[in-house]
Amino acid sequence: DLTNGFAERAGVDAEEISFSFTSSTWGGEITEKAVRALVIFLIIVSIFISIRFEYRMAVAALAAMVHDVIVVVGVYSVFGFEVTPATVIAFLTILGYSLYDTIVVFDRIREELQSNPGRELRDVIHFAINRTLSRTILTSATVFLCAVALWVFGAGDVRLYGEVFIYGVLTGTFSSIFIASPVFYWWHKGERKG
C-alpha cells in the first residue's frame, strides 16, 4: 500500500499521512484573485498619480503598464511557460517597477514645468528623460543582472520569479521612456489644439 510505504520511509504512523489534491477550481480561484488584485492595484495607482501629478500622466502611466502586461503575457502565451503564484507575484512586481520608473520621469517633468512654465512641453519631456536616463539604465541593468542570477542559480519558484522579471525589466524600462512620456505629450498636445 502506498500510504504504508510513505509512512515507513518517513518513520511515522500510517494514520498520520493524508492526501489532498489541488483541483482546477483552486487554480481558477487563484487566477480570479490575481485579476482582482491587479484591477485594485491599477485603480489605486490611477488615483494616486491623478492626485500627485495630473490625470493625463495617470492615463499615460496606465498605458505603459498595459504595454508591459501585453508583452509579458504575450511572451508567456507564445512560449507556453508555466504560470504559478510566483509568476503572478513577479508580474505584479514588474508593474510596480515600471510604474516607479515612469513616476521618476513624470516627477522631473512636473518640476521642470513648474520652474519654467513658458518652456515647450516637448523640450521639457526631452530634458526630463535625458536627466533621468542614466539612472534608469543603471537601475535597470542592476535589476536585470539580479533577475538573471535568480533565473540561473535559483530553484523552483525563485527561478520562475527571475525568469518573469527578466522580461519585465526589459519591457518596463522601454515603456517608461518610449510609451508613458509620448502618450502624455500627444494627449496634452491634442487638448491644447482643441
Disulfide bonds with the S-S distance in Angstrom:
none
